[in-house]
């Protein structure tokens, strides 16, 4: 399924009535892992600006020990500080990478803004080296614009 085909499905999931925000986000993660074969772990981290930490939210994929990440640490922590997308074609080439699993080969993290404030991010791990393109970035920016409407 193309990113263009997925866009209305993203909007549909996030506008469902009668389910919690976390359920919507988990369903969104499931949609992405089910329809994009190189999206092997999809999840959200949310910022606590007082403690300068990210906290794991809904996700789909292998369990992770990384439920709290300090700002600046790892790819997610760097995005919390930089407020910019971060695409890692090969995680082995990154000095400041927090290893989640030996199966993870690449990662993309796109910040989530609400009223101009970075409140978190969508994080995607892949078991493939260098699968992410500019099209992934634009699609995930769209996803986060839709998610922002929940806040």
FENWO-V529438 format. One record per pair of residues at least 12 apart in sequence whose C-alpha atoms are under 8 Angstrom apart, sorted by the first residue. I is the first residue (numbers start at 0). GAP is how many residues later the second one is. If there is no record, write none. Layout:
# FENWO-V529438
I,GAP + I,GAP
This chain:
# FENWO-V529438
0,34 + 0,35 + 2,132 + 2,133 + 2,136 + 6,132 + 6,135 + 6,136 + 9,18 + 9,21 + 9,133 + 9,136 + 10,135 + 12,14 + 12,15 + 13,14 + 13,132 + 13,133 + 13,136 + 20,129 + 21,35 + 21,36 + 22,35 + 24,33 + 24,34 + 24,122 + 25,17 + 25,32 + 25,33 + 25,34 + 28,13 + 28,14 + 28,29 + 28,30 + 28,31 + 29,12 + 29,30 + 32,27 + 37,88 + 37,89 + 37,90 + 37,93 + 38,85 + 38,86 + 38,87 + 39,21 + 39,84 + 39,85 + 39,86 + 39,87 + 40,18 + 40,19 + 40,20 + 40,21 + 40,82 + 40,83 + 40,84 + 40,85 + 41,17 + 41,18 + 41,19 + 41,80 + 41,81 + 41,82 + 41,83 + 42,13 + 42,14 + 42,15 + 42,16 + 42,17 + 42,79 + 42,80 + 42,81 + 43,12 + 43,13 + 43,14 + 43,15 + 43,76 + 43,77 + 43,78 + 43,79 + 44,12 + 44,75 + 44,76 + 44,77 + 44,78 + 45,73 + 45,74 + 45,75 + 46,33 + 46,71 + 46,72 + 46,73 + 47,71 + 51,18 + 51,19 + 52,15 + 52,16 + 52,17 + 52,18 + 52,24 + 53,13 + 53,14 + 53,15 + 53,16 + 53,17 + 53,22 + 53,23 + 53,26 + 53,66 + 54,12 + 54,13 + 54,14 + 55,12 + 63,36 + 64,35 + 65,34 + 72,23 + 72,24 + 72,25 + 73,22 + 73,23 + 73,24 + 74,21 + 74,22 + 74,23 + 74,34 + 75,33 + 75,45 + 75,47 + 78,30 + 78,31 + 78,32 + 78,42 + 79,31 + 79,38 + 79,40 + 79,41 + 82,28 + 82,35 + 83,26 + 83,27 + 84,23 + 84,24 + 84,25 + 84,26 + 84,52 + 85,22 + 85,23 + 85,24 + 86,19 + 86,20 + 86,21 + 86,22 + 86,45 + 87,18 + 87,19 + 87,20 + 87,42 + 88,16 + 88,17 + 88,18 + 88,40 + 88,41 + 88,42 + 88,43 + 89,15 + 89,16 + 89,17 + 89,39 + 89,40 + 90,13 + 90,14 + 90,15 + 90,16 + 91,13 + 102,24 + 103,21 + 103,22 + 103,23 + 103,24 + 104,20 + 104,21 + 104,22 + 104,23 + 104,24 + 104,25 + 105,19 + 105,20 + 105,21 + 105,22 + 105,23 + 105,24 + 105,25 + 106,16 + 106,17 + 106,18 + 106,19 + 107,15 + 107,16 + 107,17 + 107,24 + 108,12 + 108,13 + 108,14 + 108,15 + 109,12 + 109,13 + 109,27 + 109,30 + 109,31 + 109,34 + 110,33 + 111,29 + 111,32 + 111,33 + 111,35 + 111,36 + 112,31 + 112,32 + 112,35 + 113,34 + 113,37 + 120,23 + 121,18 + 121,22
